[in-house]
Amino acid sequence: MKNLHYNIIFRAEPEGGFTVFVPALPGCITYGKILTQARRMAKDAIELYLEDIIASGDTIPENNDAYVSTIAITVPSKNLVYA
């Protein structure tokens, strides 16, 4: 057994809840109504994703070289449009 660690990104949705993305696993996306549920759903989605990879005999992607950060951008306020 090997412990793997994956970065996950939570995006708050306008209608409520959170969409979760796993950058190291393309297409591994899930949703939860609250953060704790979204985190639990992400764990389940990752486990299922990895099960499929193992079943197909492919190599399991690791998250060794991935970093998540933010960057601040300043734009004139007259150009901002809020969705």
C-alpha positions as CSV (number, residue, x, y, z in Angstrom):
1,M,0.0,0.0,0.0
2,K,1.2,3.5,-0.8
3,N,-0.3,6.7,0.4
4,L,-0.9,9.2,-2.5
5,H,-1.7,12.9,-2.0
6,Y,-3.6,15.0,-4.6
7,N,-4.2,18.7,-4.8
8,I,-7.9,19.5,-5.0
9,I,-9.5,22.8,-6.0
10,F,-12.8,24.0,-4.6
11,R,-14.9,26.4,-6.7
12,A,-17.9,28.0,-5.0
13,E,-20.9,27.8,-7.3
14,P,-23.3,30.7,-7.7
15,E,-26.3,28.4,-7.0
16,G,-24.6,27.1,-3.9
17,G,-22.2,24.3,-3.2
18,F,-18.8,23.6,-4.4
19,T,-17.3,22.0,-7.5
20,V,-14.1,20.1,-6.9
21,F,-11.3,19.6,-9.5
22,V,-8.3,17.3,-9.2
23,P,-5.7,18.8,-11.6
24,A,-3.5,15.7,-11.6
25,L,-6.4,13.5,-12.7
26,P,-8.0,14.9,-15.9
27,G,-11.8,14.7,-15.8
28,C,-11.9,13.9,-12.1
29,I,-14.5,16.5,-11.0
30,T,-17.2,16.3,-8.4
31,Y,-19.6,18.4,-6.4
32,G,-20.8,18.9,-2.8
33,K,-23.4,21.1,-1.2
34,I,-21.0,22.0,1.7
35,L,-17.2,21.9,1.9
36,T,-17.1,18.8,4.1
37,Q,-19.4,16.9,1.6
38,A,-17.4,18.2,-1.4
39,R,-14.2,17.0,0.2
40,R,-15.7,13.6,0.9
41,M,-17.0,13.4,-2.7
42,A,-13.5,14.3,-3.9
43,K,-12.0,11.4,-2.0
44,D,-14.6,9.0,-3.4
45,A,-14.1,10.4,-6.9
46,I,-10.3,10.0,-6.7
47,E,-10.6,6.4,-5.4
48,L,-12.9,5.4,-8.2
49,Y,-10.7,7.2,-10.8
50,L,-7.7,5.3,-9.5
51,E,-9.6,2.0,-9.5
52,D,-10.3,2.4,-13.2
53,I,-6.7,3.2,-13.9
54,I,-5.5,0.1,-12.0
55,A,-8.1,-2.1,-13.8
56,S,-7.0,-0.9,-17.2
57,G,-3.3,-1.5,-16.3
58,D,-2.3,2.1,-16.7
59,T,0.2,4.0,-14.6
60,I,-1.2,5.9,-11.6
61,P,-0.6,9.6,-11.9
62,E,1.1,11.2,-8.9
63,N,0.9,14.8,-7.8
64,N,4.6,15.2,-7.1
65,D,5.3,18.2,-9.3
66,A,2.0,20.1,-9.0
67,Y,1.6,23.3,-7.0
68,V,-1.5,25.3,-6.4
69,S,-1.3,29.0,-5.9
70,T,-3.2,32.3,-6.6
71,I,-2.0,35.4,-8.3
72,A,-3.4,39.0,-7.9
73,I,-4.2,41.0,-11.0
74,T,-5.1,44.7,-10.9
75,V,-7.4,46.0,-13.6
76,P,-9.1,49.4,-13.8
77,S,-12.5,49.1,-11.9
78,K,-14.4,50.6,-14.9
79,N,-13.5,47.5,-16.9
80,L,-14.8,44.9,-14.3
81,V,-18.0,43.0,-15.0
82,Y,-19.2,40.8,-12.3
83,A,-21.0,37.5,-13.1
